[in-house]
Amino acid sequence: MELANRVQSLTPSSTLAISAKAKMLKQQGHDVIGLGVGEPDFNTPSFINEAAIEAIHKGMTKYTPASGTAELKKAIAAKLKADNQLMYSTDQIVVTSGAKHALYTLFQVILNKGDEVIIPAPYWVSYPEQVKLAQGSPVYVQGQEENGFKITSDQLEKVISDKTKAIIINSPSNPTGMMYSKEELQILGDICLKHNILIVSDEIYEKLIYTSDEHVSIASLSSELQDLTVVINGVSKSHAMTGWRIGYAAGPTKLIKAMSDHVSHATSNPNSIAQHAAEAAYSAEKDPTIEMRSVFQDRLDTLYRLLDDIPYITCKKPKGAFYLFPNVKEAALKSGFSTVDEWVEALLEEEKVALVPGSGFGSPDNVRLSYATSKDVLIEAAERIKRFVITHT
């Protein structure tokens, strides 16, 4: 049986590929350090777990509305108002099976064959694949390292065409951890308003910021921009709830209704128990991310300092998320490797450190390191990387 063309065009996840090889080496008895994981290494806060257990005992195990329970959508609306100064009614919010599903559903309902979506690079690996699955065409814009991997207004203007339907803005970014300022977002937003380009604002890492910089949702800059923006978020990163699979989209009523209709045929509804857990997460008086942010910042400072001491590796210090995205091209070339991908593979084979090559994020000179693991492990990983570089150069 021949597979559909849209599936045959997909690019395998580089994150999953390196994780699979690391797992194989572990099974063979090797001491492998994996820095590819994209999830907090914290347990879900106990009060959230207790809310889920209570929901089970109360028999809240039936179908819910396809777009999510009214209670959870009200909690999300309250969160958007308190954190982002955004006013949304519940019919402007759809709850999905993770933020990834919100993105997937959005592209399914807005794209026709050949419609273009502008994707700043480096990008999260699933953006282009989801666009292609909706028969759209990814249009890449390379954010320059010296500009914090962020795109400029001139770069944006040059790639807009009569086929441009949307642009994705991910701040803080996966994989770079960089953030757009309010002024930068306003400039990009004005261009989108001029050309009537839908803004897909992925804000999943908004709570994980380690500087005095404030997260700004582009939708909050004006009512006109709010009408042109779909905010994507969820509890996975902010509340250490990756496995619970609860995300959401907030945006114009017509678009959210289309997404709600789509998910009704795709999943029936998000997990009922997980929705109750997410409602508890968003309704908490105390911010459960405060401790997590403190730990992540300590790890970031430690790992960044250690990487800065390794020859031929350069790195911009990120402001958010839990990744470092160093440039290792010089280290790879001086070590005799023709590509960073080969360098990453050799590092895993020789020193048993698993990194994710930047080629999967549209930036082949870089690698992504997650510091969502203990500081001791990060120190050991840095020592192995340094030994590998020095040995080969």
N, C-alpha and C positions, 0 to 999 in steps of 0.2 A: 504493500500500500504506500502510495506517495503522500508525503506530508504537505500541508498547506505552505504556500510560498512565504507567508508572513512568519511562520515558525522557523523555516529553513534559513531565514536571514538573521536570526538572533545570534548575538555574540555571547558565548558562555561567560559566566561570571568569573572574573579573575580572583575575586575574594574566595569563592567556593573552591576554585581549582587549587589555590595554594593551601587552603584549609584541609582539603582532601589529602594532599601529599603530606602535610604535617601530621595528620592523623595516622596515615599509613606508617610513617617513620616511628611514631609513638608506639604503635602496635608491635613494631619490630624491636621494641625495647630501648629506643633512643630517648635521650633527655631533650625534648624539643620545647622551645619557647615560642609560643604563637602570639604574634602581635597583630593579627589580622582581624580579630573579633570586633564587631561594631555594636557592642551592647555594654551597658554598665555592669561591673562585676559586683553589684550590690544586690541584696535580697529586696524584694518588694516590701515596703514598709508594712509593719504588722497590722496597723489599723485598716489598711486596704485589704489584706488577706482576711481579716476578721469580718469585714463587710461582705466579702464573697461567701464565706462560710455561712454567715447569717442568711444570705440570700438562698443558699442551697437548702438550709433547714426550713425556710419559709416556703419552699416549693416554687421558687421563681425560676423555673427551668423550662418554661414554655416559649413559644414564638413571641417575639416582640414586634413592634412596627418595623418595617423594612429599613427605615431611615434612622432607627434608634429610639430609645424610650424618651418620652417627654421630659422625664426627670433628669436624664443625662444631658439632653440638649439644653435644658435650662441651666444646668451647672456649667456647661461649656460657654453658654452665652454670658453668664456671670463672670467666668474667668476671662473672656475676651474683653469685657468691659473694664474689669479691674486691672488686668495686666497690660492691655494693648489700647485702651481707650476706644474700643470698637463696639458699636451697638448693632447687634443682630437679633432678629426674632428667631423663634425655633424653626420656622419654615425656611430659614436661610442657612440651616445647619443640617448636614447629613453625617451620621456616624457610620463608620466603615470598619472592616476587619483589618485594622492597622492603617497608618498613614500611607503606606505603599499602595494599599487597595484604593484609597481616596484618589491618589494620583492616577492610578490605572483607570479608574472609572471616569475621572474627569476627561482624560484624553479620548476615551471611548465615546463620550457624548459630545465633544466639541470638534473632533477632527474628521474631515473627509479625505479621501485619497489625494495625496499630493500637497495637503496643507502643511505649512512649515512651522516648526517650533524652534525658537532660538534657545540654544543651550550653552551658557557660558562654561568654558572648560578652565580648570579641572571641574568635573561634574561627578555626581553620584552615578554609579554604574547602571542603575535601572532606568534613568531618565530616557536615554535614547532608545532603549529596547521597548519601553512602554509606548513611546511615540510611534515606533515602527509597527508594533502590534495593532495600533489603531490606524495603520496605513498612512500615517503622516511621515514627514521627512525632517529629521533632525538637521539643524543648521548650527554649526559650532562656531563659537567666538572665543579665541584663546586669551584668557586673562593673564597678563604678564606678571612674572614673579616679582619684579621690582615694584609693581603696583598692588602687591598683596594678592595676586591672582584674580583681581577684580577687573571687570570690563569697563571701558570708558564710553562716554556718549558718542564719540566719533566712531568707535568700533561698532556700536549698536546701529547707528544710522546707516553704516555701509552695508549691512546684511539684511536690512528690511526690504521686502519685496511685496508685490501684490498678493503673494501667497502666504505671507506671514500671518499666523493665527494667534500665536502666544509666545511668551518668553518665560523661562523659569528663573526665579531668583531664590537662592538658597543661602540664608544668612542667619546664624553662623553656618559655615559651609562644611559639608563632607565632600572631599577629603581634607581641605586645607585648614579649617578652623578659623578662617578669616571672616570679617564682617563688613558690611556696607554701612557707612555713616548715614545719618538723616539727610545730609546735603547730597550725598551721592545717590541715594534712593530718589530724592526729589527730581534730580536731573534725569535719571532713567525713566521715572514715572511720567514726566512731562513729555518725553519722546513717545512713550506708549499711548498717552492721551492723544497726541497729535495724529498718530497713525491708527488709533483704535485697536491696539494690541492687548489681548488679555494677559494679565500678569498672574502667574502661578507662584505664589509666595510660600515656599517650603520653610516653615519656622520650627521644625522638630527639635532643634538644639537651642532654642531661645533661652532656656533656663540654665544652660551650662556656659557661662561667660566668666572669665577670670581677670578682667580688667575693669576699669571704671567706665568703660564704654557701655552705653545703654542699648539694649536691643530695641530696634524700631521696626514696626510692621509698616510696610509701604502703604497698606490700606488705610492707615491712620493719618496719613498726611493731608488728605482732603476727601470730601464726599465723592468727588468725581473719581478719584483713584480707588476708593472703596467699591464703587460700582463696577470698576474694571478689574477687580482683583478677586482671586479665590485664595483664601488662606488655608494652608494645609498644616495640620499639627496632630498631636496625639500624646499618649501617656508613656510611650515606650522608653524614651530617653530620660524625660524629666522625672519619672517616678519609678524607674527600674522595672518596667512592666513589658519588656519586649515580647514575651511569650503570651501575654494576655490578648494581644492583637486588637487594640482599640485605637482608632484614629478618627479624624473628622475633616470635613471641608466646610468652610463658611464662605458664602458668596451671594451673588444675585439670585433672587428667588426662582426665576425661570430655569437657571442653570442647575441649581440645587435640586429642583423638582425632577429634572431630567436624570440627574445622578441617582436620586432616590428610586425612580422607576427602574433604572438599570440594575441597581443592587437588588431590587426585589426579585429579579429574574436570575441573578447571579448567586446570591448567598441566602436569600430569604430575609436574613437579619444578622447583625453581629451577635456574637456569643452573649447570651442573656446574663450569665453570671459575671462575665468580664465587664459588661456594661454597668452593673451595680458596683463593681470594684472601682471602675473609672469615675463613677459618680462620687464615691467616697473620696477618691484622690483629689478631685477638683473642688470638693466641698470642705476640705480640711482648713481649719483656721491657721495652722502652722505650716509653713513651707517645708516639705520634707526633703527638698533638694539642697538645703543649706549645708548640711554635713557632707553630702556627696560632692558639692562644688569645692569645698575646702580640701577634701582628699585629692580630688582631680587636680586642683591647682598645685598642690605640693608635688604630685607626680610629674606634672608638666614642667615645673621649674627644675626638677631633678633631671629628667630625661633630656630636656633641652640643653642644659649645661653640659651633660655628658656627650651629647651629639656634637656640640660645638667644639669639643676637644678632639674630635676625630678628623684626621687630615682628609682633604679633598671632598668633604661633605659640607654643604651649606644649607642653612635652614632659616626660614622666616618664622619667628615665634608667633603661634596662633593666639587668637583672643578667646576662642570658644570651642565647643564640641569636645572630643577627647582623642584627637589625632594630631600627629606631627606629619609634615609632608616635605621632608628634606629632598634637596637635589643631590643625587649621587652619580650623575653622569661622569664627572671627572674621575671619581673613584673607580667606576666601572671601566672606563677607557684605560686608565693607568694600570689597572689590574689585568688588562689583556682581553676584556670582554667587549664584544661589539655592541651589545645592547644592555640596558639596565635589567631587562627581563632575565638575561643570562646570568647577570651578577646576582640577582635575587635567588635564582635557582641554585647557584653554586654556594651561596651563603647558607641556604637551607641544608644542602647536602653536607657541607664541611663543618659548619658551626651550629647547625640545628636551630637556626633562628628563622622563623617564618614571617616575612613582610609581604605586603601586597604591592606588586609593581604598579607604577603610575600609569602605565599604558592603558589599563582598564578604566582609568578616570580621564583619559584624554590628555595625559601629561607624561610622555614616555621617559622623561629625564628624572622623574621623581619616584619615591616610594611612600607608601602610607604605613605609619606605625600607630597602633592604638595603645594608649596608656591606660586602658581599662583593665589593669591587672596590678598586682602588688608592686610596691616600690622596689623590693628586693629582686623581684623578677626583672624589672626594668633595668636595674643596675647591672645585673648579670647579662642581660641581652646587649646592653651598650658595650660591655667589656668584650663580648664575643664579636660584635660587629667591628669594634676597633682592632681587635686581633686579626680578623679576617682582612681588613683593609691594609694594615701594616704588613702582614705576611705576603700579600699579593703585590704590593707596590714597593 
